[in-house]
Amino acid sequence: MAVSPEERFHQRQRRYSKEELARRGQELYESGIRQQVEAGNEGKIVAIDIETGDFEVDETVMGATDRLVDRQPNAQPWGIRIGHRAVYHFGSRSLKKN
């Protein structure tokens, strides 16, 4: 069931601090999601619901998050670029994991 952007905005309220969101998201990613998504998806985005562990992979943050929220309307999404330490980076230093 597709959810309109207006409904999506009003339904999902942040229930965790940024630090707790990141901690839980990173823990879920490292404990099993990474092994499921890394092969063949480097550079793509994985959006993870930190409450259920559900996730979606897409080329963009919005694509992955939208699909996740379509399945889990109350999702608390956290995202990471597969094969990197962060979704975005600024400057010339690479965030790619070696």
MOPAC internal coordinates of N, CA, C and O (Angstrom, degrees):
PM7 1SCF
backbone

  N    0.0000 0     0.00 0     0.00 0    0    0    0
  C    1.4441 1     0.00 0     0.00 0    1    0    0
  C    1.5261 1   108.81 1     0.00 0    2    1    0
  O    1.2310 1   120.40 1   -61.78 1    3    2    1
  N    1.3135 1   116.85 1   118.22 1    3    2    1
  C    1.4591 1   121.22 1   179.89 1    5    3    2
  C    1.5238 1   110.35 1   -75.03 1    6    5    3
  O    1.2310 1   121.31 1   -36.78 1    7    6    5
  N    1.3243 1   115.10 1   143.22 1    7    6    5
  C    1.4664 1   122.03 1  -179.25 1    9    7    6
  C    1.5218 1   107.09 1  -114.42 1   10    9    7
  O    1.2310 1   120.53 1   -46.27 1   11   10    9
  N    1.3374 1   116.59 1   133.73 1   11   10    9
  C    1.4600 1   119.71 1  -179.99 1   13   11   10
  C    1.5284 1   110.16 1   -67.96 1   14   13   11
  O    1.2310 1   120.03 1   -23.50 1   15   14   13
  N    1.3435 1   117.56 1   156.50 1   15   14   13
  C    1.4728 1   120.32 1   178.45 1   17   15   14
  C    1.5242 1   112.62 1   -56.79 1   18   17   15
  O    1.2310 1   120.42 1   143.06 1   19   18   17
  N    1.3392 1   116.80 1   -36.94 1   19   18   17
  C    1.4689 1   120.05 1   179.87 1   21   19   18
  C    1.5307 1   110.97 1   -65.38 1   22   21   19
  O    1.2310 1   120.84 1   134.93 1   23   22   21
  N    1.3440 1   115.99 1   -45.07 1   23   22   21
  C    1.4618 1   120.18 1   178.37 1   25   23   22
  C    1.5259 1   110.74 1   -63.75 1   26   25   23
  O    1.2310 1   120.78 1   139.40 1   27   26   25
  N    1.3279 1   116.11 1   -40.60 1   27   26   25
  C    1.4528 1   121.64 1  -179.65 1   29   27   26
  C    1.5220 1   110.18 1   -60.12 1   30   29   27
  O    1.2310 1   120.22 1   136.19 1   31   30   29
  N    1.3262 1   117.19 1   -43.81 1   31   30   29
  C    1.4630 1   121.38 1  -179.05 1   33   31   30
  C    1.5227 1   111.13 1   -63.79 1   34   33   31
  O    1.2310 1   120.69 1   137.02 1   35   34   33
  N    1.3315 1   116.29 1   -42.98 1   35   34   33
  C    1.4606 1   119.88 1  -175.66 1   37   35   34
  C    1.5179 1   113.00 1   -78.93 1   38   37   35
  O    1.2310 1   119.62 1   152.09 1   39   38   37
  N    1.3189 1   118.34 1   -27.91 1   39   38   37
  C    1.4569 1   121.43 1  -177.72 1   41   39   38
  C    1.5222 1   112.37 1   -74.11 1   42   41   39
  O    1.2310 1   120.36 1   139.12 1   43   42   41
  N    1.3181 1   116.93 1   -40.88 1   43   42   41
  C    1.4551 1   119.98 1  -170.01 1   45   43   42
  C    1.5111 1   110.57 1   -97.15 1   46   45   43
  O    1.2310 1   120.56 1   -67.74 1   47   46   45
  N    1.2988 1   116.54 1   112.26 1   47   46   45
  C    1.4480 1   123.25 1   175.61 1   49   47   46
  C    1.5223 1   107.94 1  -112.38 1   50   49   47
  O    1.2310 1   120.96 1   -39.82 1   51   50   49
  N    1.3241 1   115.77 1   140.18 1   51   50   49
  C    1.4656 1   119.30 1   178.71 1   53   51   50
  C    1.5276 1   109.09 1   -66.20 1   54   53   51
  O    1.2310 1   121.12 1   -51.46 1   55   54   53
  N    1.3171 1   115.46 1   128.54 1   55   54   53
  C    1.4616 1   121.05 1   179.69 1   57   55   54
  C    1.5275 1   112.27 1  -112.55 1   58   57   55
  O    1.2310 1   120.74 1  -178.82 1   59   58   57
  N    1.3370 1   116.19 1     1.18 1   59   58   57
  C    1.4604 1   120.81 1  -176.61 1   61   59   58
  C    1.5189 1   109.36 1  -135.59 1   62   61   59
  O    1.2310 1   120.79 1   -26.43 1   63   62   61
  N    1.3125 1   116.09 1   153.57 1   63   62   61
  C    1.4675 1   120.24 1   173.76 1   65   63   62
  C    1.5257 1   108.24 1   -68.50 1   66   65   63
  O    1.2310 1   120.66 1   -18.33 1   67   66   65
  N    1.3244 1   116.35 1   161.67 1   67   66   65
  C    1.4666 1   120.35 1   177.45 1   69   67   66
  C    1.5226 1   110.92 1   -57.78 1   70   69   67
  O    1.2310 1   120.93 1   141.13 1   71   70   69
  N    1.3174 1   115.83 1   -38.87 1   71   70   69
  C    1.4686 1   120.51 1  -178.91 1   73   71   70
  C    1.5288 1   111.43 1   -66.32 1   74   73   71
  O    1.2310 1   120.57 1   137.15 1   75   74   73
  N    1.3401 1   116.52 1   -42.85 1   75   74   73
  C    1.4628 1   120.33 1   179.76 1   77   75   74
  C    1.5324 1   110.54 1   -68.98 1   78   77   75
  O    1.2310 1   120.45 1   141.05 1   79   78   77
  N    1.3154 1   116.74 1   -38.95 1   79   78   77
  C    1.4608 1   121.18 1   177.17 1   81   79   78
  C    1.5255 1   109.87 1   -59.41 1   82   81   79
  O    1.2310 1   120.56 1   131.75 1   83   82   81
  N    1.3296 1   116.53 1   -48.25 1   83   82   81
  C    1.4630 1   121.27 1  -179.94 1   85   83   82
  C    1.5275 1   111.78 1   -65.32 1   86   85   83
  O    1.2310 1   120.10 1   138.61 1   87   86   85
  N    1.3103 1   117.41 1   -41.39 1   87   86   85
  C    1.4642 1   120.83 1  -179.70 1   89   87   86
  C    1.5255 1   110.76 1   -61.48 1   90   89   87
  O    1.2310 1   121.03 1   130.54 1   91   90   89
  N    1.3193 1   115.63 1   -49.46 1   91   90   89
  C    1.4649 1   120.19 1  -179.03 1   93   91   90
  C    1.5311 1   111.46 1   -65.41 1   94   93   91
  O    1.2310 1   120.76 1   136.66 1   95   94   93
  N    1.3401 1   116.15 1   -43.34 1   95   94   93
  C    1.4569 1   120.01 1  -179.89 1   97   95   94
  C    1.5187 1   111.83 1   -61.53 1   98   97   95
  O    1.2310 1   120.68 1   133.66 1   99   98   97
  N    1.3287 1   116.30 1   -46.34 1   99   98   97
  C    1.4715 1   120.50 1   179.94 1  101   99   98
  C    1.5210 1   110.68 1   -64.06 1  102  101   99
  O    1.2310 1   120.39 1   140.61 1  103  102  101
  N    1.3197 1   116.85 1   -39.39 1  103  102  101
  C    1.4662 1   120.92 1   179.27 1  105  103  102
  C    1.5328 1   110.84 1   -62.77 1  106  105  103
  O    1.2310 1   120.36 1   134.31 1  107  106  105
  N    1.3280 1   116.93 1   -45.69 1  107  106  105
  C    1.4671 1   120.29 1   178.10 1  109  107  106
  C    1.5219 1   111.29 1   -63.29 1  110  109  107
  O    1.2310 1   120.76 1   137.18 1  111  110  109
  N    1.3269 1   116.15 1   -42.82 1  111  110  109
  C    1.4628 1   120.63 1  -179.44 1  113  111  110
  C    1.5281 1   110.50 1   -61.06 1  114  113  111
  O    1.2310 1   120.54 1   131.92 1  115  114  113
  N    1.3182 1   116.58 1   -48.08 1  115  114  113
  C    1.4655 1   120.82 1  -176.90 1  117  115  114
  C    1.5207 1   112.49 1   -71.15 1  118  117  115
  O    1.2310 1   119.86 1   150.25 1  119  118  117
  N    1.3379 1   117.87 1   -29.75 1  119  118  117
  C    1.4650 1   120.33 1  -173.72 1  121  119  118
  C    1.5273 1   114.41 1   -84.97 1  122  121  119
  O    1.2310 1   119.51 1   179.81 1  123  122  121
  N    1.3251 1   118.54 1    -0.19 1  123  122  121
  C    1.4540 1   117.25 1   177.44 1  125  123  122
  C    1.5163 1   115.82 1   172.11 1  126  125  123
  O    1.2310 1   120.07 1   148.14 1  127  126  125
  N    1.3160 1   117.47 1   -31.86 1  127  126  125
  C    1.4619 1   119.27 1  -177.55 1  129  127  126
  C    1.5192 1   110.75 1   -68.41 1  130  129  127
  O    1.2310 1   120.25 1   140.08 1  131  130  129
  N    1.3304 1   117.12 1   -39.92 1  131  130  129
  C    1.4707 1   120.74 1  -179.33 1  133  131  130
  C    1.5265 1   110.94 1   -52.69 1  134  133  131
  O    1.2310 1   120.10 1   133.32 1  135  134  133
  N    1.3293 1   117.42 1   -46.68 1  135  134  133
  C    1.4592 1   121.39 1  -177.86 1  137  135  134
  C    1.5306 1   111.66 1   -63.70 1  138  137  135
  O    1.2310 1   120.33 1   151.90 1  139  138  137
  N    1.3204 1   116.98 1   -28.10 1  139  138  137
  C    1.4609 1   121.13 1  -178.81 1  141  139  138
  C    1.5267 1   113.04 1   -81.28 1  142  141  139
  O    1.2310 1   120.10 1   153.25 1  143  142  141
  N    1.3369 1   117.42 1   -26.75 1  143  142  141
  C    1.4661 1   119.45 1  -170.87 1  145  143  142
  C    1.5201 1   115.66 1  -113.50 1  146  145  143
  O    1.2310 1   119.21 1   161.25 1  147  146  145
  N    1.3188 1   119.12 1   -18.75 1  147  146  145
  C    1.4618 1   120.36 1  -170.31 1  149  147  146
  C    1.5268 1   114.30 1   -63.84 1  150  149  147
  O    1.2310 1   119.65 1   135.26 1  151  150  149
  N    1.3024 1   118.28 1   -44.74 1  151  150  149
  C    1.4657 1   121.30 1  -175.70 1  153  151  150
  C    1.5306 1   110.57 1   -63.55 1  154  153  151
  O    1.2310 1   121.07 1   -62.16 1  155  154  153
  N    1.3221 1   115.57 1   117.84 1  155  154  153
  C    1.4553 1   121.37 1   176.56 1  157  155  154
  C    1.5078 1   116.47 1    80.38 1  158  157  155
  O    1.2310 1   119.63 1  -178.37 1  159  158  157
  N    1.3242 1   118.30 1     1.63 1  159  158  157
  C    1.4613 1   121.13 1  -177.45 1  161  159  158
  C    1.5214 1   114.00 1  -121.23 1  162  161  159
  O    1.2310 1   119.29 1  -165.62 1  163  162  161
  N    1.3258 1   118.96 1    14.38 1  163  162  161
  C    1.4626 1   120.37 1  -177.26 1  165  163  162
  C    1.5241 1   110.82 1   -55.98 1  166  165  163
  O    1.2310 1   121.32 1   -47.20 1  167  166  165
  N    1.3164 1   115.08 1   132.80 1  167  166  165
  C    1.4575 1   121.91 1   179.77 1  169  167  166
  C    1.5173 1   113.88 1    92.65 1  170  169  167
  O    1.2310 1   120.03 1   163.84 1  171  170  169
  N    1.3375 1   117.55 1   -16.16 1  171  170  169
  C    1.4645 1   120.41 1   176.39 1  173  171  170
  C    1.5316 1   109.44 1   -79.03 1  174  173  171
  O    1.2310 1   120.93 1    -9.53 1  175  174  173
  N    1.3170 1   115.82 1   170.47 1  175  174  173
  C    1.4618 1   122.62 1  -179.26 1  177  175  174
  C    1.5192 1   109.59 1  -104.12 1  178  177  175
  O    1.2310 1   120.42 1   -42.69 1  179  178  177
  N    1.3256 1   116.80 1   137.31 1  179  178  177
  C    1.4537 1   121.07 1   169.73 1  181  179  178
  C    1.5273 1   106.83 1  -114.00 1  182  181  179
  O    1.2310 1   120.98 1   -53.89 1  183  182  181
  N    1.3276 1   115.73 1   126.11 1  183  182  181
  C    1.4667 1   122.61 1   175.23 1  185  183  182
  C    1.5198 1   106.76 1  -103.64 1  186  185  183
  O    1.2310 1   120.81 1   -53.09 1  187  186  185
  N    1.3326 1   116.06 1   126.91 1  187  186  185
  C    1.4649 1   122.51 1  -174.73 1  189  187  186
  C    1.5202 1   109.35 1  -119.91 1  190  189  187
  O    1.2310 1   120.57 1   -48.95 1  191  190  189
  N    1.3348 1   116.52 1   131.05 1  191  190  189
  C    1.4652 1   120.74 1   171.53 1  193  191  190
  C    1.5237 1   106.31 1   -81.54 1  194  193  191
  O    1.2310 1   120.33 1   -66.50 1  195  194  193
  N    1.3226 1   116.98 1   113.50 1  195  194  193
  C    1.4713 1   120.20 1  -174.18 1  197  195  194
  C    1.5203 1   113.27 1   -70.65 1  198  197  195
  O    1.2310 1   119.83 1   169.86 1  199  198  197
  N    1.3281 1   117.93 1   -10.14 1  199  198  197
  C    1.4677 1   119.96 1   177.90 1  201  199  198
  C    1.5205 1   112.46 1   -92.74 1  202  201  199
  O    1.2310 1   120.00 1   143.43 1  203  202  201
  N    1.3228 1   117.60 1   -36.57 1  203  202  201
  C    1.4685 1   119.94 1  -175.98 1  205  203  202
  C    1.5211 1   113.19 1  -106.46 1  206  205  203
  O    1.2310 1   120.22 1   159.12 1  207  206  205
  N    1.3383 1   117.18 1   -20.88 1  207  206  205
  C    1.4574 1   120.35 1  -175.36 1  209  207  206
  C    1.5155 1   113.29 1    84.16 1  210  209  207
  O    1.2310 1   119.85 1   177.49 1  211  210  209
  N    1.3469 1   117.88 1    -2.51 1  211  210  209
  C    1.4600 1   120.60 1   175.42 1  213  211  210
  C    1.5189 1   108.76 1   -64.52 1  214  213  211
  O    1.2310 1   120.50 1   -28.00 1  215  214  213
  N    1.3340 1   116.64 1   152.00 1  215  214  213
  C    1.4549 1   119.40 1  -179.62 1  217  215  214
  C    1.5163 1   110.53 1  -151.23 1  218  217  215
  O    1.2310 1   121.20 1   -19.00 1  219  218  217
  N    1.3194 1   115.31 1   161.00 1  219  218  217
  C    1.4614 1   123.85 1   175.82 1  221  219  218
  C    1.5140 1   108.54 1  -138.06 1  222  221  219
  O    1.2310 1   120.47 1   -33.49 1  223  222  221
  N    1.3209 1   116.70 1   146.51 1  223  222  221
  C    1.4629 1   123.26 1   178.68 1  225  223  222
  C    1.5213 1   108.08 1  -115.88 1  226  225  223
  O    1.2310 1   120.70 1   -42.10 1  227  226  225
  N    1.3300 1   116.27 1   137.90 1  227  226  225
  C    1.4623 1   121.18 1   178.08 1  229  227  226
  C    1.5218 1   108.65 1  -155.75 1  230  229  227
  O    1.2310 1   120.87 1    -9.20 1  231  230  229
  N    1.3205 1   115.95 1   170.80 1  231  230  229
  C    1.4656 1   121.83 1   176.50 1  233  231  230
  C    1.5242 1   111.51 1   -70.23 1  234  233  231
  O    1.2310 1   120.43 1   153.30 1  235  234  233
  N    1.3517 1   116.78 1   -26.70 1  235  234  233
  C    1.4623 1   120.99 1  -175.41 1  237  235  234
  C    1.5234 1   111.86 1  -125.82 1  238  237  235
  O    1.2310 1   121.22 1   -20.64 1  239  238  237
  N    1.3269 1   115.27 1   159.36 1  239  238  237
  C    1.4695 1   121.01 1   176.36 1  241  239  238
  C    1.5265 1   109.73 1   -61.09 1  242  241  239
  O    1.2310 1   120.55 1   132.03 1  243  242  241
  N    1.3259 1   116.55 1   -47.97 1  243  242  241
  C    1.4651 1   119.97 1  -178.02 1  245  243  242
  C    1.5226 1   112.07 1   -63.61 1  246  245  243
  O    1.2310 1   120.03 1   139.57 1  247  246  245
  N    1.3131 1   117.55 1   -40.43 1  247  246  245
  C    1.4572 1   120.25 1   179.09 1  249  247  246
  C    1.5169 1   112.10 1   -61.21 1  250  249  247
  O    1.2310 1   120.56 1   131.32 1  251  250  249
  N    1.3275 1   116.54 1   -48.68 1  251  250  249
  C    1.4653 1   120.81 1  -179.70 1  253  251  250
  C    1.5243 1   110.99 1   -65.53 1  254  253  251
  O    1.2310 1   120.55 1   135.98 1  255  254  253
  N    1.3282 1   116.56 1   -44.02 1  255  254  253
  C    1.4679 1   120.50 1  -178.26 1  257  255  254
  C    1.5209 1   111.04 1   -67.61 1  258  257  255
  O    1.2310 1   120.02 1   137.43 1  259  258  257
  N    1.3227 1   117.57 1   -42.57 1  259  258  257
  C    1.4696 1   120.13 1   179.63 1  261  259  258
  C    1.5194 1   111.47 1   -60.03 1  262  261  259
  O    1.2310 1   120.29 1   134.69 1  263  262  261
  N    1.3315 1   117.05 1   -45.31 1  263  262  261
  C    1.4579 1   119.43 1   179.93 1  265  263  262
  C    1.5264 1   111.43 1   -65.47 1  266  265  263
  O    1.2310 1   120.42 1   141.73 1  267  266  265
  N    1.3359 1   116.81 1   -38.27 1  267  266  265
  C    1.4638 1   120.45 1   177.81 1  269  267  266
  C    1.5292 1   110.27 1   -62.71 1  270  269  267
  O    1.2310 1   120.54 1   134.22 1  271  270  269
  N    1.3246 1   116.58 1   -45.78 1  271  270  269
  C    1.4697 1   120.87 1  -178.50 1  273  271  270
  C    1.5255 1   111.21 1   -69.16 1  274  273  271
  O    1.2310 1   119.91 1   150.09 1  275  274  273
  N    1.3285 1   117.78 1   -29.91 1  275  274  273
  C    1.4640 1   119.38 1   174.50 1  277  275  274
  C    1.5243 1   110.38 1   -60.83 1  278  277  275
  O    1.2310 1   120.33 1   142.50 1  279  278  277
  N    1.3348 1   116.97 1   -37.50 1  279  278  277
  C    1.4694 1   121.03 1   179.50 1  281  279  278
  C    1.5189 1   112.55 1   -83.66 1  282  281  279
  O    1.2310 1   120.46 1   145.00 1  283  282  281
  N    1.3360 1   116.73 1   -35.00 1  283  282  281
  C    1.4637 1   122.91 1  -176.25 1  285  283  282
  C    1.5319 1   108.24 1  -129.10 1  286  285  283
  O    1.2310 1   119.50 1   -96.45 1  287  286  285
  N    1.3404 1   118.55 1    83.55 1  287  286  285
  C    1.4695 1   120.69 1  -174.74 1  289  287  286
  C    1.5290 1   114.64 1   -56.68 1  290  289  287
  O    1.2310 1   119.46 1   153.28 1  291  290  289
  N    1.3108 1   118.64 1   -26.72 1  291  290  289
  C    1.4631 1   120.98 1   179.70 1  293  291  290
  C    1.5256 1   112.53 1   -99.91 1  294  293  291
  O    1.2310 1   120.40 1  -159.46 1  295  294  293
  N    1.3185 1   116.84 1    20.54 1  295  294  293
  C    1.4621 1   121.83 1  -177.44 1  297  295  294
  C    1.5245 1   111.90 1   -56.90 1  298  297  295
  O    1.2310 1   121.58 1   -30.92 1  299  298  297
  N    1.3164 1   114.58 1   149.08 1  299  298  297
  C    1.4619 1   123.33 1   171.15 1  301  299  298
  C    1.5276 1   104.87 1  -112.38 1  302  301  299
  O    1.2310 1   120.13 1   -96.09 1  303  302  301
  N    1.3453 1   117.35 1    83.91 1  303  302  301
  C    1.4621 1   120.45 1  -169.88 1  305  303  302
  C    1.5258 1   114.33 1   -78.24 1  306  305  303
  O    1.2310 1   121.80 1   -36.72 1  307  306  305
  N    1.3022 1   114.16 1   143.28 1  307  306  305
  C    1.4709 1   124.25 1   172.68 1  309  307  306
  C    1.5118 1   106.17 1  -134.34 1  310  309  307
  O    1.2310 1   119.84 1   -39.39 1  311  310  309
  N    1.3160 1   117.90 1   140.61 1  311  310  309
  C    1.4551 1   119.50 1  -176.41 1  313  311  310
  C    1.5082 1   113.57 1  -130.64 1  314  313  311
  O    1.2310 1   121.90 1   -24.27 1  315  314  313
  N    1.3249 1   113.97 1   155.73 1  315  314  313
  C    1.4613 1   121.63 1   176.87 1  317  315  314
  C    1.5246 1   108.04 1  -148.33 1  318  317  315
  O    1.2310 1   121.22 1   -31.78 1  319  318  317
  N    1.3262 1   115.27 1   148.22 1  319  318  317
  C    1.4652 1   120.83 1   175.02 1  321  319  318
  C    1.5298 1   107.09 1   -81.94 1  322  321  319
  O    1.2310 1   120.30 1   -54.54 1  323  322  321
  N    1.2992 1   117.04 1   125.46 1  323  322  321
  C    1.4628 1   122.31 1  -176.13 1  325  323  322
  C    1.5328 1   109.78 1   -63.57 1  326  325  323
  O    1.2310 1   121.35 1   -52.89 1  327  326  325
  N    1.3321 1   115.02 1   127.11 1  327  326  325
  C    1.4601 1   121.49 1  -179.19 1  329  327  326
  C    1.5154 1   113.85 1    87.96 1  330  329  327
  O    1.2310 1   120.25 1  -175.40 1  331  330  329
  N    1.3419 1   117.12 1     4.60 1  331  330  329
  C    1.4652 1   122.27 1  -179.35 1  333  331  330
  C    1.5209 1   109.37 1  -131.43 1  334  333  331
  O    1.2310 1   120.69 1   -13.65 1  335  334  333
  N    1.3411 1   116.28 1   166.35 1  335  334  333
  C    1.4633 1   120.35 1  -179.81 1  337  335  334
  C    1.5214 1   112.79 1   -85.46 1  338  337  335
  O    1.2310 1   119.61 1   166.05 1  339  338  337
  N    1.3287 1   118.34 1   -13.95 1  339  338  337
  C    1.4622 1   121.76 1  -177.03 1  341  339  338
  C    1.5247 1   109.25 1  -149.70 1  342  341  339
  O    1.2310 1   120.65 1   -13.65 1  343  342  341
  N    1.3280 1   116.37 1   166.35 1  343  342  341
  C    1.4573 1   120.78 1   177.32 1  345  343  342
  C    1.5183 1   109.69 1   -72.90 1  346  345  343
  O    1.2310 1   120.51 1   132.64 1  347  346  345
  N    1.3394 1   116.62 1   -47.36 1  347  346  345
  C    1.4637 1   122.34 1  -178.15 1  349  347  346
  C    1.5118 1   110.01 1  -121.75 1  350  349  347
  O    1.2310 1   120.81 1   -20.25 1  351  350  349
  N    1.3340 1   116.06 1   159.75 1  351  350  349
  C    1.4518 1   119.86 1   170.10 1  353  351  350
  C    1.5206 1   108.33 1  -143.37 1  354  353  351
  O    1.2310 1   121.01 1   -25.23 1  355  354  353
  N    1.3082 1   115.67 1   154.77 1  355  354  353
  C    1.4525 1   122.76 1  -179.91 1  357  355  354
  C    1.5147 1   108.06 1  -118.83 1  358  357  355
  O    1.2310 1   120.22 1   -37.86 1  359  358  357
  N    1.3020 1   117.19 1   142.14 1  359  358  357
  C    1.4514 1   120.44 1   179.73 1  361  359  358
  C    1.5122 1   111.18 1    92.43 1  362  361  359
  O    1.2310 1   121.28 1     9.89 1  363  362  361
  N    1.3151 1   115.17 1  -170.11 1  363  362  361
  C    1.4592 1   119.72 1  -172.22 1  365  363  362
  C    1.5148 1   114.63 1   -96.57 1  366  365  363
  O    1.2310 1   119.46 1   171.56 1  367  366  365
  N    1.3121 1   118.64 1    -8.44 1  367  366  365
  C    1.4578 1   121.45 1  -178.84 1  369  367  366
  C    1.5173 1   111.29 1   -78.78 1  370  369  367
  O    1.2310 1   120.37 1   -51.11 1  371  370  369
  N    1.3072 1   116.90 1   128.89 1  371  370  369
  C    1.4455 1   122.24 1  -179.16 1  373  371  370
  C    1.5293 1   110.11 1   -75.08 1  374  373  371
  O    1.2310 1   121.17 1   -36.77 1  375  374  373
  N    1.3380 1   115.37 1   143.23 1  375  374  373
  C    1.4578 1   121.14 1   174.76 1  377  375  374
  C    1.5254 1   111.60 1  -102.96 1  378  377  375
  O    1.2310 1   120.68 1  -169.92 1  379  378  377
  N    1.3306 1   116.31 1    10.08 1  379  378  377
  C    1.4578 1   120.04 1  -179.86 1  381  379  378
  C    1.5195 1   110.37 1   -63.82 1  382  381  379
  O    1.2310 1   121.47 1   -44.07 1  383  382  381
  N    1.3298 1   114.80 1   135.93 1  383  382  381
  C    1.4520 1   119.97 1   176.87 1  385  383  382
  C    1.5177 1   108.92 1   -77.32 1  386  385  383
  O    1.2310 1   120.16 1   -39.04 1  387  386  385
  N    1.3122 1   117.29 1   140.96 1  387  386  385
  C    1.4695 1   120.64 1   177.82 1  389  387  386
  C    1.4990 1   111.02 1  -100.45 1  390  389  387
  O    1.2310 1   120.10 1   180.00 1  391  390  389

